[in-house]
């Protein structure tokens, strides 16, 4: 099995992760100019393409089913990571962190997140292996997380535990800790979600880490778009509810990995398109109102 004896695959993957982290840390994406913005999108696209190339390699080694599990896990983690970015944006804005310091905080945050995810995934896989009933606990956690996203207000409110923090000017450590604590909270949702589509440790781990690698560049690429994705957290709530139900009912209802991918893709596409259309509509109304005001002024 891919999750068992092929240690060379684990070693090779981690070497690639280190190389990509080093390359990512040197990218000048923190500057507020068009070139840096384009570079962020290009680097994000490269990381996504590399993830799908890795899925192709898994397909050759272990078959299409395992590769599709990786793609499903990667897609789930990437989509939930966008919700994570909302909180990062609120943290940085709330503490008035400069763009350059944001870059440093995210570099350290991503590195720490990789270590924490490894521990959480090892714990989750071990629990599922020894205690089958944990499946229902994880499923319930996902249903609760989905309900929380559906019922919570729009993004933009600094969490209460973060509002109590008062980092000194120039001190980056509290910001890094805030980023790490945020990732821990999101890992409680995202790791069970990926475990709902695969129990293979290698697939679960690599899909998680591949998604996390793109967090920093994705943040700088999407920072100007995050406010426009107003309906995305509703879609993520439905997504978590779907995988939670899939996990709980797996003993009686077999939902294929292809069906799961179609459902996940449809949920994300619908909520993203709806968000952009709504934002465009409001922008159009604002423009009309502004034009009307000019005419009346004349």
Short mmCIF file of the C-alpha atoms (twelve columns), coordinates in Angstrom:
data_MODEL
# 
_entry.id   MODEL 
# 
loop_
_atom_site.group_PDB 
_atom_site.id 
_atom_site.type_symbol 
_atom_site.label_atom_id 
_atom_site.label_alt_id 
_atom_site.label_comp_id 
_atom_site.label_asym_id 
_atom_site.label_seq_id 
_atom_site.Cartn_x 
_atom_site.Cartn_y 
_atom_site.Cartn_z 
_atom_site.pdbx_PDB_model_num 
ATOM 1   C CA . UNK A 1   0.000   0.000  0.000   1 
ATOM 2   C CA . UNK A 2   1.049   3.563  -0.716  1 
ATOM 3   C CA . UNK A 3   0.635   4.532  2.920   1 
ATOM 4   C CA . UNK A 4   2.829   1.718  4.185   1 
ATOM 5   C CA . UNK A 5   6.212   0.533  3.023   1 
ATOM 6   C CA . UNK A 6   7.338   2.988  0.316   1 
ATOM 7   C CA . UNK A 7   9.487   5.244  2.491   1 
ATOM 8   C CA . UNK A 8   11.250  6.623  -0.582  1 
ATOM 9   C CA . UNK A 9   7.978   8.265  -1.611  1 
ATOM 10  C CA . UNK A 10  7.616   9.961  1.769   1 
ATOM 11  C CA . UNK A 11  11.230  11.155 1.663   1 
ATOM 12  C CA . UNK A 12  10.912  12.395 -1.917  1 
ATOM 13  C CA . UNK A 13  7.704   14.266 -1.111  1 
ATOM 14  C CA . UNK A 14  9.280   16.037 1.872   1 
ATOM 15  C CA . UNK A 15  12.342  17.021 -0.166  1 
ATOM 16  C CA . UNK A 16  9.992   18.581 -2.725  1 
ATOM 17  C CA . UNK A 17  8.100   20.380 0.074   1 
ATOM 18  C CA . UNK A 18  11.310  21.888 1.483   1 
ATOM 19  C CA . UNK A 19  12.427  23.056 -1.975  1 
ATOM 20  C CA . UNK A 20  9.030   24.637 -2.680  1 
ATOM 21  C CA . UNK A 21  8.921   26.333 0.731   1 
ATOM 22  C CA . UNK A 22  12.361  27.864 0.131   1 
ATOM 23  C CA . UNK A 23  11.340  29.023 -3.344  1 
ATOM 24  C CA . UNK A 24  8.073   30.414 -1.961  1 
ATOM 25  C CA . UNK A 25  9.828   32.378 0.783   1 
ATOM 26  C CA . UNK A 26  12.004  34.203 -1.770  1 
ATOM 27  C CA . UNK A 27  9.143   35.289 -4.015  1 
ATOM 28  C CA . UNK A 28  8.587   39.074 -3.729  1 
ATOM 29  C CA . UNK A 29  4.804   38.810 -3.490  1 
ATOM 30  C CA . UNK A 30  4.371   41.149 -0.523  1 
ATOM 31  C CA . UNK A 31  4.653   44.372 -2.487  1 
ATOM 32  C CA . UNK A 32  1.423   46.194 -3.321  1 
ATOM 33  C CA . UNK A 33  1.907   46.414 -7.081  1 
ATOM 34  C CA . UNK A 34  0.511   44.724 -10.170 1 
ATOM 35  C CA . UNK A 35  3.686   42.730 -10.862 1 
ATOM 36  C CA . UNK A 36  3.633   41.099 -7.416  1 
ATOM 37  C CA . UNK A 37  -0.091  40.388 -7.748  1 
ATOM 38  C CA . UNK A 38  0.409   38.656 -11.111 1 
ATOM 39  C CA . UNK A 39  3.400   36.750 -9.717  1 
ATOM 40  C CA . UNK A 40  1.244   35.494 -6.822  1 
ATOM 41  C CA . UNK A 41  -1.355  34.141 -9.241  1 
ATOM 42  C CA . UNK A 42  1.316   32.521 -11.441 1 
ATOM 43  C CA . UNK A 43  2.994   30.825 -8.459  1 
ATOM 44  C CA . UNK A 44  -0.384  29.626 -7.165  1 
ATOM 45  C CA . UNK A 45  -1.181  28.203 -10.606 1 
ATOM 46  C CA . UNK A 46  2.215   26.446 -10.699 1 
ATOM 47  C CA . UNK A 47  1.578   24.834 -7.302  1 
ATOM 48  C CA . UNK A 48  -1.871  23.649 -8.423  1 
ATOM 49  C CA . UNK A 49  -0.416  22.183 -11.627 1 
ATOM 50  C CA . UNK A 50  2.301   20.426 -9.614  1 
ATOM 51  C CA . UNK A 51  -0.367  18.975 -7.308  1 
ATOM 52  C CA . UNK A 52  -2.256  17.540 -10.284 1 
ATOM 53  C CA . UNK A 53  1.002   16.245 -11.772 1 
ATOM 54  C CA . UNK A 54  1.589   14.492 -8.442  1 
ATOM 55  C CA . UNK A 55  -1.920  13.026 -8.719  1 
ATOM 56  C CA . UNK A 56  -0.912  11.701 -12.139 1 
ATOM 57  C CA . UNK A 57  2.141   10.064 -10.583 1 
ATOM 58  C CA . UNK A 58  -0.057  8.464  -7.896  1 
ATOM 59  C CA . UNK A 59  -2.348  7.205  -10.668 1 
ATOM 60  C CA . UNK A 60  0.566   5.455  -12.376 1 
ATOM 61  C CA . UNK A 61  1.771   3.908  -9.119  1 
ATOM 62  C CA . UNK A 62  -1.486  3.033  -7.352  1 
ATOM 63  C CA . UNK A 63  -4.285  3.434  -9.872  1 
ATOM 64  C CA . UNK A 64  -6.955  5.965  -10.747 1 
ATOM 65  C CA . UNK A 65  -9.055  5.425  -7.612  1 
ATOM 66  C CA . UNK A 66  -6.237  6.462  -5.269  1 
ATOM 67  C CA . UNK A 67  -5.352  9.420  -7.496  1 
ATOM 68  C CA . UNK A 68  -8.975  10.602 -7.412  1 
ATOM 69  C CA . UNK A 69  -8.905  10.347 -3.618  1 
ATOM 70  C CA . UNK A 70  -5.891  12.671 -3.638  1 
ATOM 71  C CA . UNK A 71  -7.651  15.122 -5.960  1 
ATOM 72  C CA . UNK A 72  -10.781 15.083 -3.776  1 
ATOM 73  C CA . UNK A 73  -8.732  15.619 -0.612  1 
ATOM 74  C CA . UNK A 74  -6.725  18.397 -2.247  1 
ATOM 75  C CA . UNK A 75  -9.869  20.121 -3.527  1 
ATOM 76  C CA . UNK A 76  -11.550 19.970 -0.116  1 
ATOM 77  C CA . UNK A 77  -8.463  21.311 1.648   1 
ATOM 78  C CA . UNK A 78  -7.922  24.100 -0.891  1 
ATOM 79  C CA . UNK A 79  -11.546 25.234 -0.672  1 
ATOM 80  C CA . UNK A 80  -11.500 25.235 3.134   1 
ATOM 81  C CA . UNK A 81  -8.170  27.081 3.032   1 
ATOM 82  C CA . UNK A 82  -9.930  30.004 1.352   1 
ATOM 83  C CA . UNK A 83  -12.112 30.323 4.447   1 
ATOM 84  C CA . UNK A 84  -8.877  30.278 6.440   1 
ATOM 85  C CA . UNK A 85  -7.628  33.218 4.378   1 
ATOM 86  C CA . UNK A 86  -10.604 35.312 5.477   1 
ATOM 87  C CA . UNK A 87  -9.464  34.974 9.092   1 
ATOM 88  C CA . UNK A 88  -5.843  35.750 8.152   1 
ATOM 89  C CA . UNK A 89  -7.053  38.931 6.453   1 
ATOM 90  C CA . UNK A 90  -9.043  39.943 9.548   1 
ATOM 91  C CA . UNK A 91  -6.032  39.233 11.808  1 
ATOM 92  C CA . UNK A 92  -3.656  41.311 9.693   1 
ATOM 93  C CA . UNK A 93  -6.118  44.169 9.296   1 
ATOM 94  C CA . UNK A 94  -7.141  44.070 12.949  1 
ATOM 95  C CA . UNK A 95  -3.534  44.310 14.136  1 
ATOM 96  C CA . UNK A 96  -2.484  46.627 11.276  1 
ATOM 97  C CA . UNK A 97  0.292   44.296 10.117  1 
ATOM 98  C CA . UNK A 98  2.367   45.625 7.223   1 
ATOM 99  C CA . UNK A 99  2.429   43.698 3.936   1 
ATOM 100 C CA . UNK A 100 6.089   42.727 4.454   1 
ATOM 101 C CA . UNK A 101 5.385   41.429 7.971   1 
ATOM 102 C CA . UNK A 102 2.379   39.532 6.619   1 
ATOM 103 C CA . UNK A 103 4.743   37.697 4.294   1 
ATOM 104 C CA . UNK A 104 7.038   36.678 7.167   1 
ATOM 105 C CA . UNK A 105 4.113   35.626 9.368   1 
ATOM 106 C CA . UNK A 106 2.676   33.429 6.617   1 
ATOM 107 C CA . UNK A 107 6.053   31.803 5.861   1 
ATOM 108 C CA . UNK A 108 6.443   30.756 9.510   1 
ATOM 109 C CA . UNK A 109 2.744   29.986 9.752   1 
ATOM 110 C CA . UNK A 110 2.811   27.586 6.807   1 
ATOM 111 C CA . UNK A 111 5.907   25.824 8.181   1 
ATOM 112 C CA . UNK A 112 4.286   25.346 11.570  1 
ATOM 113 C CA . UNK A 113 1.011   24.252 9.966   1 
ATOM 114 C CA . UNK A 114 2.788   21.419 8.145   1 
ATOM 115 C CA . UNK A 115 4.140   20.025 11.432  1 
ATOM 116 C CA . UNK A 116 0.773   20.368 13.188  1 
ATOM 117 C CA . UNK A 117 -1.129  18.783 10.290  1 
ATOM 118 C CA . UNK A 118 1.249   15.813 10.327  1 
ATOM 119 C CA . UNK A 119 0.493   15.240 14.020  1 
ATOM 120 C CA . UNK A 120 -3.282  15.645 13.573  1 
ATOM 121 C CA . UNK A 121 -3.400  13.337 10.551  1 
ATOM 122 C CA . UNK A 122 -1.349  10.649 12.314  1 
ATOM 123 C CA . UNK A 123 -3.720  10.869 15.285  1 
ATOM 124 C CA . UNK A 124 -6.839  10.790 13.100  1 
ATOM 125 C CA . UNK A 125 -5.718  7.816  11.005  1 
ATOM 126 C CA . UNK A 126 -4.652  5.899  14.135  1 
ATOM 127 C CA . UNK A 127 -7.991  6.527  15.857  1 
ATOM 128 C CA . UNK A 128 -9.968  5.420  12.794  1 
ATOM 129 C CA . UNK A 129 -7.831  2.299  12.473  1 
ATOM 130 C CA . UNK A 130 -8.360  1.194  16.079  1 
ATOM 131 C CA . UNK A 131 -11.815 2.603  16.828  1 
ATOM 132 C CA . UNK A 132 -14.309 2.414  13.957  1 
ATOM 133 C CA . UNK A 133 -16.912 4.336  15.960  1 
ATOM 134 C CA . UNK A 134 -14.686 7.426  15.721  1 
ATOM 135 C CA . UNK A 135 -16.038 7.691  12.164  1 
ATOM 136 C CA . UNK A 136 -19.362 8.876  13.570  1 
ATOM 137 C CA . UNK A 137 -17.634 11.351 15.883  1 
ATOM 138 C CA . UNK A 138 -15.714 12.856 12.955  1 
ATOM 139 C CA . UNK A 139 -18.913 12.934 10.901  1 
ATOM 140 C CA . UNK A 140 -20.729 14.755 13.701  1 
ATOM 141 C CA . UNK A 141 -17.859 17.265 13.966  1 
ATOM 142 C CA . UNK A 142 -18.180 17.978 10.249  1 
ATOM 143 C CA . UNK A 143 -21.958 18.426 10.486  1 
ATOM 144 C CA . UNK A 144 -21.485 20.837 13.385  1 
ATOM 145 C CA . UNK A 145 -18.784 22.736 11.479  1 
ATOM 146 C CA . UNK A 146 -21.058 22.945 8.432   1 
ATOM 147 C CA . UNK A 147 -23.949 24.281 10.522  1 
ATOM 148 C CA . UNK A 148 -21.602 26.818 12.123  1 
ATOM 149 C CA . UNK A 149 -20.547 28.157 8.721   1 
ATOM 150 C CA . UNK A 150 -24.146 28.322 7.493   1 
ATOM 151 C CA . UNK A 151 -25.384 30.144 10.576  1 
ATOM 152 C CA . UNK A 152 -22.501 32.519 11.296  1 
ATOM 153 C CA . UNK A 153 -22.478 36.126 10.045  1 
ATOM 154 C CA . UNK A 154 -20.333 37.228 7.152   1 
ATOM 155 C CA . UNK A 155 -16.566 37.300 7.595   1 
ATOM 156 C CA . UNK A 156 -14.907 40.344 9.029   1 
ATOM 157 C CA . UNK A 157 -15.331 40.028 12.799  1 
ATOM 158 C CA . UNK A 158 -12.140 39.427 14.750  1 
ATOM 159 C CA . UNK A 159 -12.568 36.322 16.975  1 
ATOM 160 C CA . UNK A 160 -12.935 37.160 20.695  1 
ATOM 161 C CA . UNK A 161 -9.774  35.292 21.691  1 
ATOM 162 C CA . UNK A 162 -7.816  37.342 19.144  1 
ATOM 163 C CA . UNK A 163 -9.293  40.652 20.246  1 
ATOM 164 C CA . UNK A 164 -7.751  40.061 23.682  1 
ATOM 165 C CA . UNK A 165 -4.264  39.975 22.185  1 
ATOM 166 C CA . UNK A 166 -2.280  43.226 22.120  1 
ATOM 167 C CA . UNK A 167 0.976   42.589 20.238  1 
ATOM 168 C CA . UNK A 168 3.686   45.178 20.699  1 
ATOM 169 C CA . UNK A 169 4.545   47.263 17.695  1 
ATOM 170 C CA . UNK A 170 7.066   45.391 15.548  1 
ATOM 171 C CA . UNK A 171 6.523   42.116 17.432  1 
ATOM 172 C CA . UNK A 172 5.708   39.352 14.966  1 
ATOM 173 C CA . UNK A 173 5.555   36.382 17.364  1 
ATOM 174 C CA . UNK A 174 1.968   37.019 18.592  1 
ATOM 175 C CA . UNK A 175 0.811   37.334 14.983  1 
ATOM 176 C CA . UNK A 176 2.500   34.044 14.029  1 
ATOM 177 C CA . UNK A 177 0.906   32.359 17.058  1 
ATOM 178 C CA . UNK A 178 -2.484  33.751 16.017  1 
ATOM 179 C CA . UNK A 179 -2.009  32.322 12.510  1 
ATOM 180 C CA . UNK A 180 -0.996  28.935 13.955  1 
ATOM 181 C CA . UNK A 181 -3.961  28.848 16.363  1 
ATOM 182 C CA . UNK A 182 -6.282  29.697 13.489  1 
ATOM 183 C CA . UNK A 183 -4.872  26.821 11.439  1 
ATOM 184 C CA . UNK A 184 -5.354  24.434 14.381  1 
ATOM 185 C CA . UNK A 185 -9.033  25.404 14.543  1 
ATOM 186 C CA . UNK A 186 -9.491  24.872 10.822  1 
ATOM 187 C CA . UNK A 187 -7.587  21.562 10.921  1 
ATOM 188 C CA . UNK A 188 -10.266 20.194 13.259  1 
ATOM 189 C CA . UNK A 189 -12.713 20.624 10.358  1 
ATOM 190 C CA . UNK A 190 -10.539 19.951 7.333   1 
ATOM 191 C CA . UNK A 191 -8.696  16.783 8.365   1 
ATOM 192 C CA . UNK A 192 -11.868 14.783 9.171   1 
ATOM 193 C CA . UNK A 193 -13.267 16.079 5.855   1 
ATOM 194 C CA . UNK A 194 -10.329 14.594 3.937   1 
ATOM 195 C CA . UNK A 195 -10.513 11.394 6.000   1 
ATOM 196 C CA . UNK A 196 -14.083 11.088 4.716   1 
ATOM 197 C CA . UNK A 197 -12.759 10.505 1.186   1 
ATOM 198 C CA . UNK A 198 -9.604  8.494  1.987   1 
ATOM 199 C CA . UNK A 199 -8.089  6.519  4.850   1 
ATOM 200 C CA . UNK A 200 -4.687  6.206  3.178   1 
ATOM 201 C CA . UNK A 201 -2.174  8.139  5.354   1 
ATOM 202 C CA . UNK A 202 -0.047  9.101  2.352   1 
ATOM 203 C CA . UNK A 203 -3.006  10.427 0.367   1 
ATOM 204 C CA . UNK A 204 -4.491  12.327 3.316   1 
ATOM 205 C CA . UNK A 205 -1.146  13.839 4.320   1 
ATOM 206 C CA . UNK A 206 0.127   14.783 0.864   1 
ATOM 207 C CA . UNK A 207 -3.209  16.299 -0.228  1 
ATOM 208 C CA . UNK A 208 -3.264  18.430 2.943   1 
ATOM 209 C CA . UNK A 209 0.328   19.604 2.624   1 
ATOM 210 C CA . UNK A 210 0.045   20.252 -1.122  1 
ATOM 211 C CA . UNK A 211 -2.890  22.571 -0.407  1 
ATOM 212 C CA . UNK A 212 -1.154  24.315 2.511   1 
ATOM 213 C CA . UNK A 213 1.936   25.018 0.375   1 
ATOM 214 C CA . UNK A 214 -0.091  27.444 -1.712  1 
ATOM 215 C CA . UNK A 215 -1.610  29.334 1.225   1 
ATOM 216 C CA . UNK A 216 0.835   32.246 1.246   1 
ATOM 217 C CA . UNK A 217 0.757   32.988 -2.477  1 
ATOM 218 C CA . UNK A 218 -3.007  32.368 -2.580  1 
ATOM 219 C CA . UNK A 219 -3.502  34.903 0.210   1 
ATOM 220 C CA . UNK A 220 -1.651  37.664 -1.642  1 
ATOM 221 C CA . UNK A 221 -3.306  36.688 -4.934  1 
ATOM 222 C CA . UNK A 222 -6.843  36.708 -3.516  1 
ATOM 223 C CA . UNK A 223 -6.561  39.468 -0.906  1 
ATOM 224 C CA . UNK A 224 -8.427  41.879 -3.186  1 
ATOM 225 C CA . UNK A 225 -11.123 39.295 -4.012  1 
ATOM 226 C CA . UNK A 226 -11.912 37.886 -0.567  1 
ATOM 227 C CA . UNK A 227 -14.532 40.526 0.239   1 
ATOM 228 C CA . UNK A 228 -16.394 39.649 -2.975  1 
ATOM 229 C CA . UNK A 229 -16.791 35.938 -2.123  1 
ATOM 230 C CA . UNK A 230 -19.710 36.647 0.190   1 
ATOM 231 C CA . UNK A 231 -21.528 33.353 -0.373  1 
ATOM 232 C CA . UNK A 232 -18.492 31.091 -0.259  1 
ATOM 233 C CA . UNK A 233 -18.786 30.269 3.450   1 
ATOM 234 C CA . UNK A 234 -22.338 29.020 2.795   1 
ATOM 235 C CA . UNK A 235 -20.969 26.715 0.115   1 
ATOM 236 C CA . UNK A 236 -18.256 25.495 2.475   1 
ATOM 237 C CA . UNK A 237 -20.934 24.822 5.095   1 
ATOM 238 C CA . UNK A 238 -22.858 22.671 2.613   1 
ATOM 239 C CA . UNK A 239 -19.601 20.955 1.585   1 
ATOM 240 C CA . UNK A 240 -18.759 20.044 5.190   1 
ATOM 241 C CA . UNK A 241 -22.314 18.832 5.725   1 
ATOM 242 C CA . UNK A 242 -22.049 16.631 2.631   1 
ATOM 243 C CA . UNK A 243 -18.777 14.969 3.640   1 
ATOM 244 C CA . UNK A 244 -20.054 14.618 7.225   1 
ATOM 245 C CA . UNK A 245 -23.152 12.751 6.036   1 
ATOM 246 C CA . UNK A 246 -20.976 10.710 3.668   1 
ATOM 247 C CA . UNK A 247 -18.777 9.680  6.584   1 
ATOM 248 C CA . UNK A 248 -21.695 8.769  8.873   1 
ATOM 249 C CA . UNK A 249 -23.672 6.835  6.238   1 
ATOM 250 C CA . UNK A 250 -20.685 5.142  4.530   1 
ATOM 251 C CA . UNK A 251 -21.673 1.784  6.055   1 
ATOM 252 C CA . UNK A 252 -25.028 1.834  4.265   1 
ATOM 253 C CA . UNK A 253 -24.621 4.233  1.324   1 
ATOM 254 C CA . UNK A 254 -21.634 3.994  -1.014  1 
ATOM 255 C CA . UNK A 255 -20.899 7.390  -2.555  1 
ATOM 256 C CA . UNK A 256 -18.213 6.993  -5.218  1 
ATOM 257 C CA . UNK A 257 -15.203 9.267  -5.242  1 
ATOM 258 C CA . UNK A 258 -16.225 10.613 -8.675  1 
ATOM 259 C CA . UNK A 259 -19.683 11.525 -7.337  1 
ATOM 260 C CA . UNK A 260 -18.016 13.250 -4.388  1 
ATOM 261 C CA . UNK A 261 -15.782 15.285 -6.711  1 
ATOM 262 C CA . UNK A 262 -18.756 16.326 -8.860  1 
ATOM 263 C CA . UNK A 263 -20.758 17.420 -5.797  1 
ATOM 264 C CA . UNK A 264 -17.796 19.319 -4.300  1 
ATOM 265 C CA . UNK A 265 -17.021 21.025 -7.609  1 
ATOM 266 C CA . UNK A 266 -20.674 21.981 -8.153  1 
ATOM 267 C CA . UNK A 267 -21.015 23.464 -4.649  1 
ATOM 268 C CA . UNK A 268 -17.876 25.584 -5.042  1 
ATOM 269 C CA . UNK A 269 -18.745 26.681 -8.583  1 
ATOM 270 C CA . UNK A 270 -22.317 27.721 -7.708  1 
ATOM 271 C CA . UNK A 271 -21.376 29.726 -4.608  1 
ATOM 272 C CA . UNK A 272 -18.379 31.390 -6.277  1 
ATOM 273 C CA . UNK A 273 -20.339 32.384 -9.399  1 
ATOM 274 C CA . UNK A 274 -23.255 33.617 -7.263  1 
ATOM 275 C CA . UNK A 275 -20.842 35.723 -5.187  1 
ATOM 276 C CA . UNK A 276 -19.209 37.303 -8.226  1 
ATOM 277 C CA . UNK A 277 -22.569 38.011 -9.909  1 
ATOM 278 C CA . UNK A 278 -23.925 39.612 -6.733  1 
ATOM 279 C CA . UNK A 279 -20.787 41.724 -6.368  1 
ATOM 280 C CA . UNK A 280 -20.943 42.789 -10.016 1 
ATOM 281 C CA . UNK A 281 -24.619 43.709 -9.641  1 
ATOM 282 C CA . UNK A 282 -23.924 45.895 -6.618  1 
ATOM 283 C CA . UNK A 283 -20.980 47.485 -8.394  1 
ATOM 284 C CA . UNK A 284 -23.235 48.296 -11.346 1 
ATOM 285 C CA . UNK A 285 -25.880 49.833 -9.092  1 
ATOM 286 C CA . UNK A 286 -23.209 51.890 -7.336  1 
ATOM 287 C CA . UNK A 287 -21.968 53.185 -10.690 1 
ATOM 288 C CA . UNK A 288 -25.503 54.092 -11.793 1 
ATOM 289 C CA . UNK A 289 -26.151 55.872 -8.499  1 
ATOM 290 C CA . UNK A 290 -22.929 57.792 -8.826  1 
ATOM 291 C CA . UNK A 291 -23.766 58.795 -12.400 1 
ATOM 292 C CA . UNK A 292 -27.218 59.891 -11.337 1 
ATOM 293 C CA . UNK A 293 -25.728 62.052 -8.596  1 
ATOM 294 C CA . UNK A 294 -23.437 63.783 -11.087 1 
ATOM 295 C CA . UNK A 295 -26.276 64.515 -13.476 1 
ATOM 296 C CA . UNK A 296 -28.509 65.955 -10.788 1 
ATOM 297 C CA . UNK A 297 -25.625 68.100 -9.617  1 
ATOM 298 C CA . UNK A 298 -25.375 69.647 -13.048 1 
# 
